[in-house]
Amino acid sequence: MQGKGLITIVAIVLGLICLNELLPTWYASKIERQATAVAGDNPEKYQKEIARLSKDTLNLGFTKLYYSKAKDKEMKLGLDLKGGINVLLEINQRDLVNDLTNYSTNPVLIEALNKTDEVQKNSTKAYIDNFFDQFEAINKAKGTNLKLADPELFGTTTLTEIKYNTSDEQVKSIVKRKIDASVGTAFEVIRTRIDKLGAIQPNVQRVPGTARISVEMPGMKDIDKVKKMLQTSAKLQFWEVQQSPEIYPYFQTLSTVIAAKGDSMGVAKNTNLIAMLQGGKSGSPSSVGSVKLSDTAAVNKILNSKIAQSLRPSNIKYTQFLWGYKPEATDAESLVLYAIKGNVNQKAPVDGAVETANISYDELSRVVVDMQMDSKGAKEWKILTERNVGKPVAVTLDGRVYTAPNVVNAIPNGRTQISGNFSQEEAKELVDVLGAGKLPAGAKVVQATVVGPSLGQESINAGVISFAIAFLIIIVYIIFYYGGAGVYAVIAMIINLFYIFGIMDSGDFTLTLPGIAGIVLTMAMAVDTNVIIYERTKEELFAGKGILEAYKDGFKHALNAIIDGHSTTFLTAVVLFFFGTGPIKGFALTLMIGIAMTLFTSVLLSRVMIFSRLNKGKKLSVWTAPTKNLFRNTWIDFIGKRKYAYIFSGILTLVCIGSIAIHGFKYGIDFTGGRNYVVRFDKAVNAEDIEGKLTTIFKTEDGKNSSVEAKTFGNDKQLKISTDYLIEDESLKADQTVEQKLYEGLKANLPANTTLHDFKAADKEHAGIISSEKVGPTVADDIKTHGILAVVAALAGIFIYILIRFRKWQFSLGAVAALFHDAIIILGAYSLLHKFMPFNMEINQDFVAAILTVLGYSINDTVIIFDRIREYLREKKSLTLAGLFDDSISSTLGRTFNTSFTTILVILAIFIFGGDNLRGFMFAMLIGIGFGTYSSIFIASAIAYDFLKTGKEGEVHGKTTSEKEVLASK
């Protein structure tokens, strides 16, 4: 055959590249298994054993393997397989705009920013684009005719590129470029901080077109430490302080008002503000109160209430009330409150970056942090200290006061010291943050996923088991059905898998649990490719051709159907990759690689191997005794029965639409925003009882219950708990508050000695949180929008592809109608059954991936039938259209059955053995593959027929193909 040598060379070279890439993974795993065998569960002993084994090398001649280098080059595993932390950070773009306008107080600007903050909650557009839209609308409505280049807006000394006559469009371009550069700076700062955290194989990426940065750290456990390290702006600020004599009269006024209007301020009317401010034992002359930790929330409500804001006298109109960084050493149960002297734009007198920071000790041997500010900060610091000799100056970091000492003398050189009752570890964290540089604006965690190491290992085990069972099922079935040809299909499939893993490793891609599902489904597609080839080869053999000629024509006639089927599935995978996020991308990536490798191994490489045998005069069976005549003489009047299918599908579709309208869906936090926790217990628990307890605990400040759901997850010792409590608050404190309340609600069901720390970082030996997920409202809106766009884009792409390939819009209409039918059935099933099934049936990202995968498989079935119809339209002009359609569908029944049957077996294996996280995904696949096969015959083909037929049908009604085959075999 032509190109045999080239295909062989490509296969060998690709194999050697994959082998070279996968060897480090094998070697690192080998060393770690040896260390575990010696150390068991002892982490210290394990590290010592790793250090000892790391000195060994393995010389393979063409390469030397060292553990440290192998570890760096090993295949990356996702959080769901290895455990760890993934966070999505969003840089505060309002801060960036304020910085570029030099904190302008122009009322149109302020109103536009406030409006943008509101709009952004339900928008997928970039913040700065929404800001420009709102500014134009407000500017026009007020008739102010402001230009963006105005000195009160972006025409500041900060942006020297902008002149008084710079057009608005030019300003927009400059501002967008500056903001993008600032996000780039934030990316570099965050990457430096992660290096200091000591994360192994971290993955830090900018999310294109947004101010978001994705950070994935496999193996990390302390989510609070990670969030704190990443969110801290490191923007050290220095402020003048207002002391008690200046503030106390205001507090007395508030005390009087609380007695009359406390309810409107969020507290009881008998609340004693003065007593709360004096409730703590600690304090300093520079503070205005020392408050017990239990009273800090009430004080915040009072001071931040609209009534309190309106009562402020002119001398404290812009004052900021900030808490100390942590409780003082003399009183661990209270926090100090400071009154920071603000201004109209709340810009700090000193706001400079730190050039160097080091841990040191003061005269009392307490841990402190010594700093050297940059030149700008040093100048401002000198002015501030000169102006405040004998007065306190507060040092703040991210809205917390670290220290507020009295200034003894002016400090001209930019050197200063922070003391804050630090432990050695806290001081190191602060030094690391300051040393990595400051973020250009604040950052907040808008999405976070934490997977415990024990759950990660369980996912690996479940994935490997499901993978092995699915692979074994395919091997047994394809050899049973196709005999010797099936053996070559299995060899091609094994090589295919080797290539997939090698390419993923060489491309530094991350393997995830959905990725494993994508690989398993790729195996099913490889089976489909071989089924198409072998079924066409069987047809040629039954037509009386010799074995060599039959295989040649089998490959030749199967090629169009294979390319069309794989192209539509690849198109779906591309849509998934570009519109999906996180797990969906992993699934789509492995599917794309798998499709490409399937075409190479099952079409090209398999052909080389088969014809190498046949050209030597050896036989190669394409059936076994039990399967030789299966579907051979089967002919069914599908077109004649289409009206029954229309009635059945119509009733089912109406039931599904009715359920969707009446019952709706159970949306996952991906689409609504919220927090998920998978909690493991040491004994069986009742989900309804737990849900009732947590509902009373998760109450908002106005006394309303937040949404809470507890559902058994996998077994009766595990629950998946979802809540939207405090989801609008994206601070670290809010996350900690939710975890604290969750712990309090579940404490009675946990072992007696379980601490909050144990609960938050559970492993296989402890009860507690084994995984958690947080999705902010803005991210949820983005995910939902992208999910809808993905489905629409997939349908549109498939419609256009079918139209181009088959040149008739009737085929496109039939294909898309069948896909719409399949999607409605799956949605209806999820609406009807989500309350009753013992596994997760939420509408979330994974569900969108399942829908799109089903669409890919369904269109694959449809294309095979359409391809045969196209072929018969050329060859069987004497048949009626109905007969031609029936012949086409009947002649492809062998392929339809084999592909659908093996795919369903594979999905069942993953559904049963693949772990709890994949069951909802696989259930949608099971329904979809079943109805996808049905709709390809009874919906897509039937609709295409009804729109193609013209005039009155003749009497000839098909069956020509079957009759010819019977005669040829006699």
N, C-alpha and C positions, 0 to 999 in steps of 0.2 A: 504494500500500500504506500501511497505517496506520503512523505513527511514522517515515515516510521522512525528514521534515524534521529530527526530533530526532536520528536516527542520523547524518545528514549533519553536523549541527552538532557532535555529540560527536566524530565522526571528525576534523573540521577542528581543533577546539580541542585534542584530544589530539595531533594531528600538530604543531601549533604549539608546544605545550609540549615535546614530544620534540625538535623541531628546536632550540629554545632551549637545551635541556639538552645536546645532542650537539655543538653548534657549538664550545664551548670545547675539546672533545677533538680535533675536526678541526683547529682553529687551532693548538693546542699541538703536535700531530703535524706540521703543516706547517712550523712554525718549526724544530722539531728536525731534520726532513729537510733543510731548507736549511742548517742548521749542520753537519750530518754531511757534506753534499756538499762543503762548503768545508774542513772540518777533518779529514775521514777518521777514522783511529783515534787521532789525537792528542788526549788528554783536555783538555790545557791550552788548545789552540787552539779546541777545541769550546766550552769555557766562555766564552772571549773572544767567540766568534761568537754564542753565545746571549745574552750581555750586550749585544752590539751590536744584535741583532735584537729584543731585548726592548723597546727604545725605540720600536719601530714600533707602530702601532695599526691596526686594521681597523674602519672605521665602516660598519656595515650599515644605518644609519638607525634601526632599532629597538633596536640595541645596539652597543656598542663592545667590541672584543676586545683585551685586553692579554695578553701571554704569561704574566706572573706570575699574574694572576687566572685565566687559562684553565688554567694548570697545576694550580692548586688545585681547579678544578671539573671537571677531566677525569675520564673513567671510570676507576675503580680496577681495576687488573689484579692478579690473585692471584700468589702466589709462583711457581707453575708456569709463568706467562706472562712475568713480569718478573724473576724471580730475587729473592732476599732471604732473610729469616729469620723463622720463626714459632716461638715458644716458648710452652709452657703452664707457667705458674708455679703452684706450690701453696704457700700460706702454712702454716707449721708450726703446726697447731692445738694440739699438745701444749704448745708455748711459750705460746700464748694462755691455755690452761687454767692452766698454772703461774703465769702473771702474775696471773690473776684470783684464784688461791688464795694469792697472795703467796709463791709457791715453798714451799708447805707440804710437810712431810716425813711426813705421816700415812701409815702403811704401807698402809692400804686404798686411799687415793688413788693412791699409787705403783704398787701392784699393778694397779689398774684401768687406769691409763695404759699400763703395760707390756702388759697383755692387749689393750688397744685397738689398740696399735701392731701387734700380731700379727694381730688380726682384720681390721684395715683393709686388709691386703694382698690379701685375697680378698673384699672387701665393696664394694658400690656405695652403701651408706648413708653419710650424713654422719658425719664423725669424732665430733662431739659427741654424736650420737644413739647411736653405738656405745659411747662412753664412759659415758653414763648407763646403758645396758643392762649393761655390765660392772660398773660400780660397784654397781648394785642386786644383781647376782648374787653378787659377792664379799662385800658387806655382809651379805647374807642368810646365805651359807654360813658366815661367821665369827661370826655372831650379834652383831655390833658395834652394830647399830641406830643407825648414824650418820645424821643428817639433813644434807642438802646445805647447809643454812643454818648448820651448825656452824662456829665460829670457825676450826677447823683446815681447813675446806674453803672454801666461798664466802662465809661470814659474816665477811669481812675488812673492813678500813677502805677497801679499794679499791672494794668494792661497797656503797656506803652505802644502796642501796635494799633490801638484804637485812637483815632483822631476825631475832632469835633464833626467832620464831614463824612465819617465812615458810615456807609449805608447799613440798614438793619440786617440785611442778608449777610453782609460781610461780618458784622458783629456776631451773628449767630454762628457762622462758620468758625470764627476765632474762639468763641466761648466753648463750643463743642470740642474743639481741638485741645483746649486747655483742660477741660474736664476729663477728657480721655487720657491726657498725660498724667493728671492727678491720680486717676484710677490705676494707671500703670505704675506710678510711684508707690501707691498703696500695695499693689501686688508684690513689688520687690521687697517692701518692708515686711509684709506678712510671710513671704518665703524665707526671709532671714530669721524671723522669729521661730518659724517651724524648725529650722535647722538647729536652733538653740534648745528646742524641746526634745531633741534626740529621737524624733520619729524615724522609723525604718521604712524606706520606700514610700515617702509621702508623695501625694499627687496634688499639685497646686495649679489651677487653671483659671484664666479669666473666662467669664461667660460672654461670648460675643454680643455686642450691641447693648450691653447693660453695664451697670456699675457694680456688678456682682462678681465675687471670687469664690470658686469652689475649692474646698480643702478636704482632702481625704487622707487619713492617717491610720493605716492598718496597725493593729496591735496596741494602740493607745487606749487607756481605760478612764483616766480622770477627765471627764467632760468639763467640769467646772474650771479646772486649771487651763484647759485648752481654750475654752470660751473667753476666759479672762485675759489670757495671753494675746488672743487674736483681736478682741474687741477694744482693748485699751488703746486709746489714741496716742499715748505717750506725749501728749501736748501738755507739757508742764506749764502751769499758769501761776502768776503771783498777783495777789490782790490786797488792797487795803482793807482793814477790818474795822467794823463798827462795834463798839463795846456796850455793855449793859446799860449805863446811864442814858445812852442815846436811844436804845431800843425798848427799855423797860416800860415807859409810858404807853407805848403801842400795845404791849402784851396786856397791860391792865385794861385798856379799852376793849380788847378782844374778849377778855374774861367777862366783862359786863355784857357784851353782845351775845356771847354763847348762852347765857342764862335765858335770853329771850328768843334767839334764832338758832340755837344749836342744831336742831333738826335739819335746817337748810345748809348747815356747814358740814353735815355728815357725822355729827357726834351727838351724844345725849346732852340735854340742857343743863344737867348737873355736873358736867365735866369741868374739872378745876385745872385750867391751863397753867396757872402759876405753880401749883403743886406738882404738876407733871414736869415742868421745866426745872424744878429743884429736887426731883425724885432720885437722881443719881448721886453717888458719893464723890465721883471724880469731877473734874472741872479745872478751868484755868482762867486767869484774868482776861484773856482774850476771847473767851467764849461767852454765850448769852444763856446757856443752860446746860444741864446734864440730865438726860432723860432715860428712864428705864427702857430696855429694848422692847418690852411689851407695850409701851406707850408711844413709840416712835410713829407708828401708823396713824394714830389719832392726831398727833401734833402735825403731821404732814397734811392730813385732811383739813385741819383748821387753817393753817398758814396758806394753803393753796386754794382755799375756797374763794369764790367770787366776792363774797361779802368781805372777807379779810383783805382781799386785794383792793377793794374800793375804799376801805377805811385807812389805808396807809397815808401818813402825813408826807409832805413834800421831801423831808430829809431822808426818808427810806423808800421813796417811790420805786427805785430800781434795785433795792437790796435783794440779794440772794441768800436764802437760809440753807446752809449746807451742813451735812453731818460729818463728823470725824471719820477717818478711814476705818477705824476699828475701835473697840472698847479699850480704855486705858488699862495699864497693868494694875492700877490700884482698885479698879472696879470693872470686872468682866461682864457685869449685867447692865451696863448703861452706855449710851453714846453721847458725845459732846456735840452741841449745836453751835454753829458760828453764824454771825451776820456779816456777809461779804458785801463790801461797798461796790455796787454795780453802776452801770450807766445806761444811756438810752439804747445802745446797741449791744450791751453786755460784752464788750471787748475788753479783755484783761489788759492792765497797764504793762505787764510783761508776758509775752507769749512767744518764747523762743525755743528752738530745739536744743537738745542736750548733745554736746559733742562727745563727752566721755562720762562714764558713771562707774563708780567702784564701791565695793563694800568696805566700810571702815568701822571704827569704834570710837565712841566719845570718851570723855574723861571718867565716866562711871562704867566703862566697859560695855555700854549698850551698843547694839548693832545700829549703824547709820549708813546712809548712802551719800557719798561725796560726788558732786557733779561739777562739770565745767560747761557753761553755756556757750552757744555760738556768739559771733560778734554782735549781731542784732540784739540778742537777748541780754548780753553783757551791758550794752549801753543803756537799755531800758531798765535793767536791774540797778544800775548805778543811780539813775534818776529817782527811781522809786525808793531806794534805801536812804538817799539824801533827804527826801521829803518826809520820811517817816522815822527819823531817829527818835528813839524812846517810845515808839508805838509798835504794835504788832503788825506783822505782814503774814498773810496766809499763803501757804503753798498747796495748790490743788492739782489733782490729776483725775480727769474724767468725773468732775463734779463731786469729789471727795476731798476733804481737808486732811492732808498728811501731817502738817505741823503749822503752828502759827506763833512763832517766837517774836520777842521784842527785838527791834533793830538797835544794836548798840552803836555801830558806826556805819557810815556809807561803805558799800562794797563795790570797788571800782573794776575788779578783774573778772567778774562773771562767775566766780567760784561761790558755791553755796553747799549747804548740807541739809539733808532731809532726815528727820528722826520721826518714827511713827510706831514705837513699840513693836519693832520688827522682830520676827524670828529669822534665823539664818536663811531658811528656804524662801521666806517672803521677800527678804532683801535681794536674794539672788534673782528671783522672778522679776522684781522691779528693775534691777540692773540690766537684765536681759532685754526687757521691753524698751528701756531707754536707749540701750546700746544699739538696738536694731534700727532705731530712727523713729520719727513720729509719723503717724498717718496724717495725710493732708486734711482729713475730716474724720468725724466719728464713724464707727462701723457697728452694725448690729447683725446678729444671727437671725436670718429669716427662715432658715430651714436647718434641721439637724437630725442626724441619725446616729444612734449608738447601738452597736451589736456586741454583746459580751463574747469573750473567747470560747466559752463552753457551747454557746448557741452556734457560733461559727463552725466549730468542729463537728457538731451534730449535723449542720447543713452540708458539710463536706461528705460525711458518711452517707447521708441520705442521697446526695447527688451522685456519689460513686455507685451506690447500690442500684438506684434507678437507671443509671447509665449502663451498668453491667447487665441488668435484666433486660432492658430494652435492646441492647446489642445482641444478646443471646437469642432473644425472640426473633429478631430479624435474620440472624444467621441460619437458625433452624428452619424458618419458614421459607426463605428464598432458595435454600438448597433442596428442601423438600419439594418445592413447586417446580423449579427449573433445572434440577439435577446438576450436571457438569457446568453448564453456563452459570448457574447460581454460585458455584465455587469461585469463578472469576469475578462475579459481582461482589462477593465478600472480600476478596483480595483487594479489589479497587476501593472498597469502603474503608478497609483498614488503612490503606495508604492515604486515603482522603482525610481520615482523622489525624494521622501523623502530620500531614501538611497543615491542617487547621491549627493544631496546637503550636507547631513550629512557627507559622506566620504570626500568630498572636504574640508569641514570645519575642520574636524578632522585631515586631512593631511596637513593643513595649505596651501592648494593650492589657487591660485588666480583665481577668476571668471572674465572672460573677455567677451566681446561681441561675438567674435568667439566661446567662450566656451558655451554661451547661444545657439548659432546656433548648436553646437555639441549636446547639451542636447535635443533640439527640434528634431534634426535628429535621436537621440537615441529613441525618442518616436515613430518615424516612423518605426524604426527597431523592437521595441516592438510589433507594430501592425503586422509587417511581421511575427514575430514568432508565434503570435496567429493565423494569417491567415493560415500558413502552417499546424498548428495542427488541426484547425477547418475544413480546406478543406479535410484533410485526414480522419477526423472523419465523414464528410459528405459522402465520398466515401464508408466507411465501413457501414454506415447506409443504403445507396442505395443498397449495396450488400446483405442486408437482416439481418444484425446483430442487436442484442439488443443494447439499448443505453449504458449500462455499458461496454459491450464488445467493442462497436464501439469507445468509448472514450479511452479505454485502447489501442486498436490497433492504433488509431489516434495518440496518444502521442508516441507510440512505433515506428511507421513507419515514423513519422515526425522528429525523433531525429537526424538521420544522416544528413538530409538536413539542419536542424537548426545549428548543430555543424559545418558543412562544410561552410555554409554561414557566420556564425559569425566569424569563424576562419580566413577566408580570409579578412573580413572587419577589424578584430582586427590586423591582420598582416599589413594591410595598415596603420592603426592608429599608430602602433609601428614604422613603417618607418617614418611617419610624425613626430613623437615625437623625434626621434634620429637625423633626418636630418633637421628638421625645426627649426625655431627660433621664439621667441616672440609669436605673435598671433597664429601661426600654432601649437606651442606646447600646448597652452591653448585649442585649438580645439581638438587636438589629445588626450590630457589627459582626457577631459570630455567624448570623444567618447569611450576610453578604459574602463573607469569606467562604462559608460552606458551599453556597451556590456556585461560586466561581470554581472552587476546587472540585465540586461534583461534576461540572461540565468537563473539566480536564481529565479527571480520573475515570469517570463512568462512560464518557463518550470517546475520548481520545486514547487514554492509556489502556482502558479495557479493550478497545478495538485492536490495539497493537498486540496485546497478549493473546487475544482470541485468534487473530489471523496468523500469528506466529505458530500456533498449534495446527490450525486448519491447513496452512500451506505446507506443512510436513506430512499431510495426508492422514492426519489423525482425526477421529470423529469427536464431536462435542455435542452432547445432548442438550436440548432446550426444554425438555419436559421429563417427568417421571411417569411411571405407569398409572398412578392414581390421578395425575393431573393432565394427562395428554389431551383428553377430549373435553375437559371442563370448559363450558361456555362456547364450545366449537359450533354447535348447531342451534344455539340459543337465539331465538328471534322473538321480540315482543313488540306489540303494536302500541308503542309509547304515545305517539301522536294521537291515536284514537282514544286513549285514556286520559288525555291531558285535562279534559273538563272536570274529571273527578279530582285531579290534583289541584286545579284552580279552586274548587270548592273546599277541599281540605286545607289548603294554604290560606285561603281567604278567611275561613273560620278561625284558624290558629292565629293568623295575623290580627284579627279583630280582638281575640281574647288577650293577646299580648299588649296591644295598644290600650285596651281597656284597663288592664292591670297597671300599666305604666301611668295612665291618667289617674287611677283611683289610689293605688298603693304607692306609686313612686318607686324610688330606689333607696338603698342604704349607701350613701356616698361616703367614700373614704376621706380622710383628712387631706389627701392630695387635692381634692376638689373643694373642700369646705374650709380648710384651715383647722388646726387643732393639734392635740398631742395624743400619741399612742404609746402605751407601755405594755410590754409582754412581761408578766410577773409570774415567777415560779414559786410554788409553795411546797412544804414538806408533807402535806396531806391534802386530801380532796377538799375542795371548797365549793360553795354554792354561788353561782354567778349572780343570781337575782338578789341574794342577801347582800353581797358585796356592793352591787350597784346601788341598792337602797342606802347603805351606809355612806357611800361616797357622794351621793346626791345631796345629802344634808351637809356634808363638809364643804363641797365645792359651790359655795354661794358667793355671788358678787356683792359689792359694797352696798348696793341698794336692797339686799336681801333676796334677790331672785336666784333661782337655781340655774346653774350652768348645765349644758348638755353633758350627760355622763352615760356611758354604756360599758357594761362588763360582759364578756362572752367567753365561754370555754374555748381554749385554743390548743388543739392537739389532743390533750387529755384533761381529766378532771382536776389535775394538780397545776394547771396553767390557765391563766386568764389573759385576754387581750382587753385592756382598759383604754377607752377613748374619752376625751373631754375637750371642750373648747374654753375651759376656764382660763382667764387671763391671756388668751391667745393674742389679743390686740397689743399686749405689753411684750415687747421683744427684748427686754432686758434680762441679764443674767439673774438678777434678783427674782424676777417673775418665775423663771425656770426653777429656781431653788424653792420658792414658795409652793409651787405645785407639787414638787417632789416631797416636801415636808408634809403637806396635807395628805398626799397619797399614802405616805408612810404611817401617818396617824390613823387614817381610815382602815389600813390593813394590819396594823400592829397586833390586834387580837388574833389574827390568823397566821402570824409568823412565829417562829421559834422564840422562846422567852428572852434569849440573850442577843437578839438581832438589833444592831444599832442602825442609825440612819446611814452611816457610811457603808456598812455591810449590805444594807438594802439597796443602795444605789449602785453598787459594784458587785452584784452577785456572780458566783461562779458555780461549777457543778457541785460544790460542797455546801453552798449557802442558798437559802431562799431569798428572793428579791427580784429586782428588775434585771432581766437578761437581755432586753433590747428596748430601745425607745426611739421615737420619731416625733419631730416637731415640724409643722409646716405653717408658716405665717400666712395671713389672708391674701397679701399681694402675690406671694408665690403660688398659692392655691388658684388664684384667678388666672395666672399665667399658664399653669399646668392644664387647667380646664380648657382655656382658649386654644392652646397648642394641641390638645387632644382632639378637639372638634376640627381644627384645621387639618390635622393629620388624616382623619377619616375622609373629610371632603376632598383633600388633595389626592388621596389614594383612589377614591372613586373616579375623580376627574381624570387622573392619569391613566387608569385602566380603560375608561371609556375611549380616550383618545388613542391609546395603543391598539385596542381591538379594532377601532375604526380604520387606522392606518394599515394594519395587517390584513384585515378581512374585507376592506373596501365597501362594507355595507353597514349603514347606521343601525339596521335591524339587529345585527349581531351585538353591537355595542349596547343597544337598549336592553336586549335580553340578558346580557352579562351583568349590567349594572342593576337591573330589576332583581336578578337572583341574589346579588350581593346585598341589596337593600333588604330583601326577604330574610336572608340569613342573619343580618344584624338585628332586625326586629325580633326574630325568634330568640336570639341570645339575650337581648335586653329584656324581653318579656319573661324569660326563664329566671333571670336575676331578680326581676320585680316580684314574681310569684313566689320564689323559693328562698329569698334571703333570710326570712325569719325562721325557717324550719331546718335548713341545712346545718350540720355540725362543723362546718368550716367557713372561712371568710368568703362572703359574696358581696364585697363592696365594689362600687364603681370607682375605680382609681386608675393610676397610670398603667398598672399591670393588666387591668381589664381592657384598656385601650389597645395595648400591645396584643392581647389575645384576639380582640375583634379584627385588628388589621392582619394578623397572621391567618385567621380563618378566611378573611377576604382573599388573601394570597393563595391559600390552598383551594378555595372554592373556584377562583378564576382559573387555577391550574387545571382542575377537572373540566371546567367549561371549555377551555381552549383546546383540550385534547379532542373533545367531541366536535367542536367547531372546525378544527383542522381536518377531521375526517369528512365532515359535511362539505367543506371547501374542495377536498380531493374528489369526492363523489359528484359534485356539481360539474366537474370537468369530465369525469369518466362515465357517468350513468345518466346520460341525457334522456334516455327512454323512460326512466322512472318518473312517477308523479313526485311532487315535492314531499308529500307525506311519506311515501315509500322510501325516498332517499334519506329523509331524517331518521326513519325507523331503522334502516340498514346501518346508518352511521352510528347511531347510539348502540345498537345491538352488537355491532362488530367491535366496539370498544369496551364491552362489559367486563372482559377478562382484566383489562388494565384498570378499569374503575374499581372493581372488587378488590384486586390485589393491593392497589395503592391505598385505598381507604381502610381496608382490613388491617394491613401492617401499621399504618399510621395510628389507627385507633388502639391497636395493641401497645404501641410505643407510648402513647399518651396515657393509657391505663397504667402502664408500669410506673410512669412518673407520678401520676395521680396517687397511686397506692403507696409507693415507696419513696417519693421525692421530697417528703417533708411538708409541714403545715403551710409554709409560706407560698408553695406553688399550687396548692389544691384548688383554690378559687380560679387561678389562671388556667389550670388544666381542665377544670370542669367546663369552662367556657369553650375550650378547644374541643372537648368531647362532643358537646352539643353542636358546635360549629362544623366539625368535620362530617358528622352524620347528616345534618341538614344541608351542608355544602354539596355533598354527593347527590342528595335528593334534588336540590334546586338546579344543579347543572343539567339534569335530565328533564325534570318536569316543569321548571320555571324558565331557565335561560333558553333552552332549545325550543320549548313550546311557544314562548313569546316571539322568538326570532322567526319561527315558522308562521305564526299568525300574522305577522307584519310583512312577511315575504310573499305569502301566497297571493296569487292573482287569478281571478276567474274561477271556473268550476274545475275541481279536481277530477282526473280520469279514473278509470277502474283499476289500473295496475297499482298494487299496493306494496311493492317492495319484496323482500325476502330473496332477492336475486343473489346476494353475496352467499348466503347459506346454501342455496341450491347448487351454486358453482363449486363450493368447497366439497359438498357431498359427492358430486359427480367425479371431482378430481381425485378423491380418495379411494374410489371403487376400482 
